[in-house]
Amino acid sequence: MKKLLKYFVSALFPKRCAYCGKVIAADELMCSVCAADLPRIEGTVCPKCGRGKELCSCRGAEMYFSRLAAPFYFKGVVRKGIHSFKFRRSPENAEAYAVEMASTVKDAYGGTAFDFIAEVPMTAAGEKERGYNQVRLLTERLGSLLGIEHRQGLMIKLYETQKQHGLSRFLRKGNLTGVFDVSEPSAVEGKTILLCDDISTSGETLNECAKMLWLYGAREIFCITVALTVSENGRKDIHK
């Protein structure tokens, strides 16, 4: 009976590639075409911004987090998939992205003992408009894969701001000042925290969240995202 039910569910709601949306087998996470075309971050990377050395433009900037890592650059099929995940109601994509993120965390932070994982927050209004919190879905699945406690709602966003990707580096910093807070300050004191987001452009969102965790006494903060932006011609301001 269960097999029959599973068959009908698969027929009515077929599983789709998390990057291009094509129908795939129930035990797959992506199609073979996208698997061969993923813009992976490989080779020697900057430990601060997470990009390849040739694309790093962080200039040794001081950040409140220790490191940032991601499996992909935000382009090609990854850009298409994440856009669908964020704006076209494809919450199921979280599974495929979390698997890739978990592998990156193990490679980049393998010797780090995290006390818990937390997500970069949305406002209640933003979550209602979108229909779900895509970063929370990523964080829940990633925490489960890594065996790390997920502190849902630890970070809070106090009000909506302009989108970071449309602003200059200078305005990005001011745009986020005072936007984030921590719901349980005592929970972060002395803790090593993994902070999760979907995309990083200039790093200011992650840095502002990390700053609040640090002000409340966090021992160390590491960051993980699905993808990092990079300009078509190479260098660009980094982090979201």
C-alpha positions as protocol buffer text, in pm:
chain_id: "A"
residue {
  index: 1
  type: MET
  ca { x: 0 y: 0 z: 0 }
}
residue {
  index: 2
  type: LYS
  ca { x: 284 y: 239 z: 90 }
}
residue {
  index: 3
  type: LYS
  ca { x: 462 y: 164 z: -238 }
}
residue {
  index: 4
  type: LEU
  ca { x: 143 y: 231 z: -433 }
}
residue {
  index: 5
  type: LEU
  ca { x: 86 y: 559 z: -248 }
}
residue {
  index: 6
  type: LYS
  ca { x: 446 y: 662 z: -312 }
}
residue {
  index: 7
  type: TYR
  ca { x: 401 y: 586 z: -682 }
}
residue {
  index: 8
  type: PHE
  ca { x: 92 y: 806 z: -710 }
}
residue {
  index: 9
  type: VAL
  ca { x: 256 y: 1090 z: -517 }
}
residue {
  index: 10
  type: SER
  ca { x: 560 y: 1072 z: -747 }
}
residue {
  index: 11
  type: ALA
  ca { x: 337 y: 1070 z: -1053 }
}
residue {
  index: 12
  type: LEU
  ca { x: 137 y: 1371 z: -935 }
}
residue {
  index: 13
  type: PHE
  ca { x: 428 y: 1564 z: -783 }
}
residue {
  index: 14
  type: PRO
  ca { x: 748 y: 1447 z: -959 }
}
residue {
  index: 15
  type: LYS
  ca { x: 1081 y: 1536 z: -805 }
}
residue {
  index: 16
  type: ARG
  ca { x: 1269 y: 1809 z: -991 }
}
residue {
  index: 17
  type: CYS
  ca { x: 1631 y: 1911 z: -1026 }
}
residue {
  index: 18
  type: ALA
  ca { x: 1712 y: 2178 z: -767 }
}
residue {
  index: 19
  type: TYR
  ca { x: 1897 y: 2380 z: -1031 }
}
residue {
  index: 20
  type: CYS
  ca { x: 1708 y: 2365 z: -1362 }
}
residue {
  index: 21
  type: GLY
  ca { x: 1371 y: 2224 z: -1256 }
}
residue {
  index: 22
  type: LYS
  ca { x: 1369 y: 1921 z: -1485 }
}
residue {
  index: 23
  type: VAL
  ca { x: 1200 y: 1604 z: -1361 }
}
residue {
  index: 24
  type: ILE
  ca { x: 1448 y: 1359 z: -1203 }
}
residue {
  index: 25
  type: ALA
  ca { x: 1437 y: 1023 z: -1026 }
}
residue {
  index: 26
  type: ALA
  ca { x: 1309 y: 1018 z: -668 }
}
residue {
  index: 27
  type: ASP
  ca { x: 1654 y: 931 z: -528 }
}
residue {
  index: 28
  type: GLU
  ca { x: 1839 y: 1209 z: -713 }
}
residue {
  index: 29
  type: LEU
  ca { x: 1906 y: 1571 z: -614 }
}
residue {
  index: 30
  type: MET
  ca { x: 1993 y: 1711 z: -956 }
}
residue {
  index: 31
  type: CYS
  ca { x: 2000 y: 1614 z: -1321 }
}
residue {
  index: 32
  type: SER
  ca { x: 2320 y: 1490 z: -1486 }
}
residue {
  index: 33
  type: VAL
  ca { x: 2347 y: 1803 z: -1705 }
}
residue {
  index: 34
  type: CYS
  ca { x: 2348 y: 2039 z: -1404 }
}
residue {
  index: 35
  type: ALA
  ca { x: 2579 y: 1810 z: -1207 }
}
residue {
  index: 36
  type: ALA
  ca { x: 2841 y: 1860 z: -1477 }
}
residue {
  index: 37
  type: ASP
  ca { x: 2787 y: 2236 z: -1496 }
}
residue {
  index: 38
  type: LEU
  ca { x: 2784 y: 2348 z: -1131 }
}
residue {
  index: 39
  type: PRO
  ca { x: 3011 y: 2653 z: -1071 }
}
residue {
  index: 40
  type: ARG
  ca { x: 3194 y: 2503 z: -775 }
}
residue {
  index: 41
  type: ILE
  ca { x: 3442 y: 2699 z: -566 }
}
residue {
  index: 42
  type: GLU
  ca { x: 3760 y: 2496 z: -592 }
}
residue {
  index: 43
  type: GLY
  ca { x: 4133 y: 2524 z: -543 }
}
residue {
  index: 44
  type: THR
  ca { x: 4298 y: 2770 z: -306 }
}
residue {
  index: 45
  type: VAL
  ca { x: 4041 y: 3001 z: -148 }
}
residue {
  index: 46
  type: CYS
  ca { x: 4059 y: 3310 z: 69 }
}
residue {
  index: 47
  type: PRO
  ca { x: 3979 y: 3195 z: 425 }
}
residue {
  index: 48
  type: LYS
  ca { x: 3793 y: 3518 z: 497 }
}
residue {
  index: 49
  type: CYS
  ca { x: 3568 y: 3568 z: 193 }
}
residue {
  index: 50
  type: GLY
  ca { x: 3551 y: 3208 z: 72 }
}
residue {
  index: 51
  type: ARG
  ca { x: 3628 y: 3288 z: -292 }
}
residue {
  index: 52
  type: GLY
  ca { x: 3916 y: 3166 z: -504 }
}
residue {
  index: 53
  type: LYS
  ca { x: 4230 y: 3369 z: -452 }
}
residue {
  index: 54
  type: GLU
  ca { x: 4200 y: 3521 z: -800 }
}
residue {
  index: 55
  type: LEU
  ca { x: 3851 y: 3653 z: -716 }
}
residue {
  index: 56
  type: CYS
  ca { x: 3917 y: 3773 z: -362 }
}
residue {
  index: 57
  type: SER
  ca { x: 3861 y: 4145 z: -304 }
}
residue {
  index: 58
  type: CYS
  ca { x: 3815 y: 4151 z: 74 }
}
residue {
  index: 59
  type: ARG
  ca { x: 4150 y: 4328 z: 110 }
}
residue {
  index: 60
  type: GLY
  ca { x: 4197 y: 4172 z: 452 }
}
residue {
  index: 61
  type: ALA
  ca { x: 3894 y: 4357 z: 589 }
}
residue {
  index: 62
  type: GLU
  ca { x: 3823 y: 4299 z: 956 }
}
residue {
  index: 63
  type: MET
  ca { x: 3501 y: 4103 z: 1007 }
}
residue {
  index: 64
  type: TYR
  ca { x: 3320 y: 3980 z: 1317 }
}
residue {
  index: 65
  type: PHE
  ca { x: 3313 y: 3625 z: 1181 }
}
residue {
  index: 66
  type: SER
  ca { x: 3624 y: 3410 z: 1147 }
}
residue {
  index: 67
  type: ARG
  ca { x: 3554 y: 3252 z: 811 }
}
residue {
  index: 68
  type: LEU
  ca { x: 3301 y: 3225 z: 529 }
}
residue {
  index: 69
  type: ALA
  ca { x: 3262 y: 2923 z: 302 }
}
residue {
  index: 70
  type: ALA
  ca { x: 3024 y: 2815 z: 25 }
}
residue {
  index: 71
  type: PRO
  ca { x: 3012 y: 2533 z: -230 }
}
residue {
  index: 72
  type: PHE
  ca { x: 2923 y: 2751 z: -532 }
}
residue {
  index: 73
  type: TYR
  ca { x: 2956 y: 3081 z: -709 }
}
residue {
  index: 74
  type: PHE
  ca { x: 2622 y: 3252 z: -774 }
}
residue {
  index: 75
  type: LYS
  ca { x: 2599 y: 3209 z: -1150 }
}
residue {
  index: 76
  type: GLY
  ca { x: 2473 y: 2970 z: -1416 }
}
residue {
  index: 77
  type: VAL
  ca { x: 2246 y: 2689 z: -1301 }
}
residue {
  index: 78
  type: VAL
  ca { x: 2307 y: 2777 z: -934 }
}
residue {
  index: 79
  type: ARG
  ca { x: 2174 y: 3128 z: -990 }
}
residue {
  index: 80
  type: LYS
  ca { x: 1868 y: 2986 z: -1167 }
}
residue {
  index: 81
  type: GLY
  ca { x: 1801 y: 2731 z: -893 }
}
residue {
  index: 82
  type: ILE
  ca { x: 1840 y: 2972 z: -603 }
}
residue {
  index: 83
  type: HIS
  ca { x: 1620 y: 3229 z: -775 }
}
residue {
  index: 84
  type: SER
  ca { x: 1348 y: 2964 z: -796 }
}
residue {
  index: 85
  type: PHE
  ca { x: 1409 y: 2867 z: -434 }
}
residue {
  index: 86
  type: LYS
  ca { x: 1375 y: 3227 z: -312 }
}
residue {
  index: 87
  type: PHE
  ca { x: 1102 y: 3367 z: -535 }
}
residue {
  index: 88
  type: ARG
  ca { x: 910 y: 3093 z: -717 }
}
residue {
  index: 89
  type: ARG
  ca { x: 793 y: 2875 z: -430 }
}
residue {
  index: 90
  type: SER
  ca { x: 1042 y: 2586 z: -455 }
}
residue {
  index: 91
  type: PRO
  ca { x: 1113 y: 2508 z: -87 }
}
residue {
  index: 92
  type: GLU
  ca { x: 1206 y: 2149 z: -172 }
}
residue {
  index: 93
  type: ASN
  ca { x: 1535 y: 2276 z: -322 }
}
residue {
  index: 94
  type: ALA
  ca { x: 1666 y: 2316 z: 33 }
}
residue {
  index: 95
  type: GLU
  ca { x: 1754 y: 1945 z: 48 }
}
residue {
  index: 96
  type: ALA
  ca { x: 1999 y: 1952 z: -244 }
}
residue {
  index: 97
  type: TYR
  ca { x: 2163 y: 2276 z: -131 }
}
residue {
  index: 98
  type: ALA
  ca { x: 2199 y: 2160 z: 230 }
}
residue {
  index: 99
  type: VAL
  ca { x: 2378 y: 1843 z: 115 }
}
residue {
  index: 100
  type: GLU
  ca { x: 2634 y: 2055 z: -72 }
}
residue {
  index: 101
  type: MET
  ca { x: 2670 y: 2296 z: 220 }
}
residue {
  index: 102
  type: ALA
  ca { x: 2724 y: 2009 z: 465 }
}
residue {
  index: 103
  type: SER
  ca { x: 3009 y: 1880 z: 250 }
}
residue {
  index: 104
  type: THR
  ca { x: 3164 y: 2228 z: 242 }
}
residue {
  index: 105
  type: VAL
  ca { x: 3136 y: 2269 z: 619 }
}
residue {
  index: 106
  type: LYS
  ca { x: 3314 y: 1936 z: 672 }
}
residue {
  index: 107
  type: ASP
  ca { x: 3592 y: 2035 z: 432 }
}
residue {
  index: 108
  type: ALA
  ca { x: 3637 y: 2394 z: 552 }
}
residue {
  index: 109
  type: TYR
  ca { x: 3558 y: 2361 z: 922 }
}
residue {
  index: 110
  type: GLY
  ca { x: 3619 y: 1992 z: 985 }
}
residue {
  index: 111
  type: GLY
  ca { x: 3798 y: 2039 z: 1316 }
}
residue {
  index: 112
  type: THR
  ca { x: 3549 y: 2290 z: 1461 }
}
residue {
  index: 113
  type: ALA
  ca { x: 3306 y: 2185 z: 1734 }
}
residue {
  index: 114
  type: PHE
  ca { x: 2993 y: 2398 z: 1685 }
}
residue {
  index: 115
  type: ASP
  ca { x: 2758 y: 2453 z: 1976 }
}
residue {
  index: 116
  type: PHE
  ca { x: 2469 y: 2527 z: 1741 }
}
residue {
  index: 117
  type: ILE
  ca { x: 2365 y: 2660 z: 1401 }
}
residue {
  index: 118
  type: ALA
  ca { x: 2151 y: 2972 z: 1346 }
}
residue {
  index: 119
  type: GLU
  ca { x: 2001 y: 3138 z: 1040 }
}
residue {
  index: 120
  type: VAL
  ca { x: 2022 y: 3494 z: 912 }
}
residue {
  index: 121
  type: PRO
  ca { x: 1667 y: 3617 z: 986 }
}
residue {
  index: 122
  type: MET
  ca { x: 1378 y: 3758 z: 785 }
}
residue {
  index: 123
  type: THR
  ca { x: 1110 y: 3989 z: 920 }
}
residue {
  index: 124
  type: ALA
  ca { x: 767 y: 3836 z: 985 }
}
residue {
  index: 125
  type: ALA
  ca { x: 626 y: 4048 z: 702 }
}
residue {
  index: 126
  type: GLY
  ca { x: 894 y: 3929 z: 461 }
}
residue {
  index: 127
  type: GLU
  ca { x: 832 y: 3567 z: 549 }
}
residue {
  index: 128
  type: LYS
  ca { x: 457 y: 3609 z: 508 }
}
residue {
  index: 129
  type: GLU
  ca { x: 502 y: 3768 z: 166 }
}
residue {
  index: 130
  type: ARG
  ca { x: 731 y: 3489 z: 43 }
}
residue {
  index: 131
  type: GLY
  ca { x: 527 y: 3210 z: 198 }
}
residue {
  index: 132
  type: TYR
  ca { x: 820 y: 3049 z: 380 }
}
residue {
  index: 133
  type: ASN
  ca { x: 1163 y: 3128 z: 522 }
}
residue {
  index: 134
  type: GLN
  ca { x: 1407 y: 2974 z: 276 }
}
residue {
  index: 135
  type: VAL
  ca { x: 1714 y: 3030 z: 496 }
}
residue {
  index: 136
  type: ARG
  ca { x: 1544 y: 2861 z: 790 }
}
residue {
  index: 137
  type: LEU
  ca { x: 1469 y: 2560 z: 569 }
}
residue {
  index: 138
  type: LEU
  ca { x: 1837 y: 2544 z: 470 }
}
residue {
  index: 139
  type: THR
  ca { x: 1950 y: 2578 z: 830 }
}
residue {
  index: 140
  type: GLU
  ca { x: 1716 y: 2310 z: 962 }
}
residue {
  index: 141
  type: ARG
  ca { x: 1830 y: 2058 z: 702 }
}
residue {
  index: 142
  type: LEU
  ca { x: 2197 y: 2150 z: 735 }
}
residue {
  index: 143
  type: GLY
  ca { x: 2184 y: 2116 z: 1114 }
}
residue {
  index: 144
  type: SER
  ca { x: 2023 y: 1774 z: 1076 }
}
residue {
  index: 145
  type: LEU
  ca { x: 2286 y: 1655 z: 827 }
}
residue {
  index: 146
  type: LEU
  ca { x: 2573 y: 1774 z: 1047 }
}
residue {
  index: 147
  type: GLY
  ca { x: 2421 y: 1671 z: 1379 }
}
residue {
  index: 148
  type: ILE
  ca { x: 2429 y: 2031 z: 1508 }
}
residue {
  index: 149
  type: GLU
  ca { x: 2150 y: 2182 z: 1717 }
}
residue {
  index: 150
  type: HIS
  ca { x: 1946 y: 2441 z: 1527 }
}
residue {
  index: 151
  type: ARG
  ca { x: 1856 y: 2749 z: 1733 }
}
residue {
  index: 152
  type: GLN
  ca { x: 1555 y: 2867 z: 1534 }
}
residue {
  index: 153
  type: GLY
  ca { x: 1475 y: 3235 z: 1569 }
}
residue {
  index: 154
  type: LEU
  ca { x: 1791 y: 3315 z: 1765 }
}
residue {
  index: 155
  type: MET
  ca { x: 1865 y: 3606 z: 1532 }
}
residue {
  index: 156
  type: ILE
  ca { x: 1584 y: 3855 z: 1468 }
}
residue {
  index: 157
  type: LYS
  ca { x: 1544 y: 4123 z: 1202 }
}
residue {
  index: 158
  type: LEU
  ca { x: 1377 y: 4432 z: 1346 }
}
residue {
  index: 159
  type: TYR
  ca { x: 1260 y: 4598 z: 1026 }
}
residue {
  index: 160
  type: GLU
  ca { x: 1281 y: 4576 z: 647 }
}
residue {
  index: 161
  type: THR
  ca { x: 1567 y: 4739 z: 459 }
}
residue {
  index: 162
  type: GLN
  ca { x: 1660 y: 4809 z: 98 }
}
residue {
  index: 163
  type: LYS
  ca { x: 1797 y: 4509 z: -90 }
}
residue {
  index: 164
  type: GLN
  ca { x: 2173 y: 4490 z: -43 }
}
residue {
  index: 165
  type: HIS
  ca { x: 2263 y: 4391 z: -401 }
}
residue {
  index: 166
  type: GLY
  ca { x: 2145 y: 4724 z: -539 }
}
residue {
  index: 167
  type: LEU
  ca { x: 2361 y: 4938 z: -312 }
}
residue {
  index: 168
  type: SER
  ca { x: 2723 y: 5050 z: -315 }
}
residue {
  index: 169
  type: ARG
  ca { x: 2962 y: 4895 z: -62 }
}
residue {
  index: 170
  type: PHE
  ca { x: 2949 y: 5213 z: 150 }
}
residue {
  index: 171
  type: LEU
  ca { x: 2567 y: 5220 z: 158 }
}
residue {
  index: 172
  type: ARG
  ca { x: 2546 y: 4847 z: 234 }
}
residue {
  index: 173
  type: LYS
  ca { x: 2713 y: 4902 z: 570 }
}
residue {
  index: 174
  type: GLY
  ca { x: 2479 y: 5183 z: 674 }
}
residue {
  index: 175
  type: ASN
  ca { x: 2173 y: 5005 z: 536 }
}
residue {
  index: 176
  type: LEU
  ca { x: 2204 y: 4728 z: 796 }
}
residue {
  index: 177
  type: THR
  ca { x: 2318 y: 4919 z: 1105 }
}
residue {
  index: 178
  type: GLY
  ca { x: 2089 y: 4837 z: 1397 }
}
residue {
  index: 179
  type: VAL
  ca { x: 1871 y: 4600 z: 1191 }
}
residue {
  index: 180
  type: PHE
  ca { x: 1953 y: 4274 z: 1373 }
}
residue {
  index: 181
  type: ASP
  ca { x: 1933 y: 4157 z: 1732 }
}
residue {
  index: 182
  type: VAL
  ca { x: 1958 y: 3835 z: 1934 }
}
residue {
  index: 183
  type: SER
  ca { x: 1643 y: 3695 z: 2095 }
}
residue {
  index: 184
  type: GLU
  ca { x: 1830 y: 3501 z: 2368 }
}
residue {
  index: 185
  type: PRO
  ca { x: 2153 y: 3687 z: 2457 }
}
residue {
  index: 186
  type: SER
  ca { x: 2248 y: 3442 z: 2732 }
}
residue {
  index: 187
  type: ALA
  ca { x: 2235 y: 3152 z: 2486 }
}
residue {
  index: 188
  type: VAL
  ca { x: 2531 y: 3276 z: 2280 }
}
residue {
  index: 189
  type: GLU
  ca { x: 2782 y: 3359 z: 2553 }
}
residue {
  index: 190
  type: GLY
  ca { x: 3101 y: 3159 z: 2507 }
}
residue {
  index: 191
  type: LYS
  ca { x: 2955 y: 2961 z: 2215 }
}
residue {
  index: 192
  type: THR
  ca { x: 3100 y: 2869 z: 1876 }
}
residue {
  index: 193
  type: ILE
  ca { x: 2826 y: 2932 z: 1620 }
}
residue {
  index: 194
  type: LEU
  ca { x: 2768 y: 2835 z: 1257 }
}
residue {
  index: 195
  type: LEU
  ca { x: 2572 y: 3113 z: 1085 }
}
residue {
  index: 196
  type: CYS
  ca { x: 2376 y: 3022 z: 771 }
}
residue {
  index: 197
  type: ASP
  ca { x: 2247 y: 3228 z: 477 }
}
residue {
  index: 198
  type: ASP
  ca { x: 2154 y: 3151 z: 115 }
}
residue {
  index: 199
  type: ILE
  ca { x: 2373 y: 3399 z: -80 }
}
residue {
  index: 200
  type: SER
  ca { x: 2656 y: 3632 z: 14 }
}
residue {
  index: 201
  type: THR
  ca { x: 2731 y: 3940 z: -194 }
}
residue {
  index: 202
  type: SER
  ca { x: 2924 y: 4192 z: 16 }
}
residue {
  index: 203
  type: GLY
  ca { x: 2920 y: 4008 z: 350 }
}
residue {
  index: 204
  type: GLU
  ca { x: 2755 y: 4294 z: 536 }
}
residue {
  index: 205
  type: THR
  ca { x: 2443 y: 4093 z: 631 }
}
residue {
  index: 206
  type: LEU
  ca { x: 2653 y: 3811 z: 775 }
}
residue {
  index: 207
  type: ASN
  ca { x: 2888 y: 4059 z: 940 }
}
residue {
  index: 208
  type: GLU
  ca { x: 2608 y: 4255 z: 1110 }
}
residue {
  index: 209
  type: CYS
  ca { x: 2456 y: 3933 z: 1244 }
}
residue {
  index: 210
  type: ALA
  ca { x: 2800 y: 3815 z: 1359 }
}
residue {
  index: 211
  type: LYS
  ca { x: 2859 y: 4151 z: 1527 }
}
residue {
  index: 212
  type: MET
  ca { x: 2548 y: 4111 z: 1740 }
}
residue {
  index: 213
  type: LEU
  ca { x: 2646 y: 3756 z: 1836 }
}
residue {
  index: 214
  type: TRP
  ca { x: 2995 y: 3880 z: 1925 }
}
residue {
  index: 215
  type: LEU
  ca { x: 2859 y: 4171 z: 2132 }
}
residue {
  index: 216
  type: TYR
  ca { x: 2655 y: 3923 z: 2336 }
}
residue {
  index: 217
  type: GLY
  ca { x: 2965 y: 3718 z: 2407 }
}
residue {
  index: 218
  type: ALA
  ca { x: 2987 y: 3453 z: 2134 }
}
residue {
  index: 219
  type: ARG
  ca { x: 3329 y: 3289 z: 2132 }
}
residue {
  index: 220
  type: GLU
  ca { x: 3360 y: 3253 z: 1753 }
}
residue {
  index: 221
  type: ILE
  ca { x: 3133 y: 3270 z: 1447 }
}
residue {
  index: 222
  type: PHE
  ca { x: 3177 y: 3082 z: 1119 }
}
residue {
  index: 223
  type: CYS
  ca { x: 2956 y: 3140 z: 814 }
}
residue {
  index: 224
  type: ILE
  ca { x: 2816 y: 2912 z: 545 }
}
residue {
  index: 225
  type: THR
  ca { x: 2605 y: 2999 z: 239 }
}
residue {
  index: 226
  type: VAL
  ca { x: 2493 y: 2816 z: -73 }
}
residue {
  index: 227
  type: ALA
  ca { x: 2669 y: 3060 z: -305 }
}
residue {
  index: 228
  type: LEU
  ca { x: 2891 y: 3367 z: -328 }
}
residue {
  index: 229
  type: THR
  ca { x: 2843 y: 3632 z: -592 }
}
residue {
  index: 230
  type: VAL
  ca { x: 3121 y: 3722 z: -832 }
}
residue {
  index: 231
  type: SER
  ca { x: 3130 y: 3974 z: -1118 }
}
residue {
  index: 232
  type: GLU
  ca { x: 3150 y: 3849 z: -1474 }
}
residue {
  index: 233
  type: ASN
  ca { x: 3484 y: 4021 z: -1524 }
}
residue {
  index: 234
  type: GLY
  ca { x: 3638 y: 3890 z: -1206 }
}
residue {
  index: 235
  type: ARG
  ca { x: 3676 y: 4123 z: -912 }
}
residue {
  index: 236
  type: LYS
  ca { x: 3382 y: 4259 z: -714 }
}
residue {
  index: 237
  type: ASP
  ca { x: 3299 y: 4370 z: -361 }
}
residue {
  index: 238
  type: ILE
  ca { x: 3239 y: 4054 z: -162 }
}
residue {
  index: 239
  type: HIS
  ca { x: 2993 y: 3926 z: 103 }
}
residue {
  index: 240
  type: LYS
  ca { x: 2612 y: 3997 z: 142 }
}
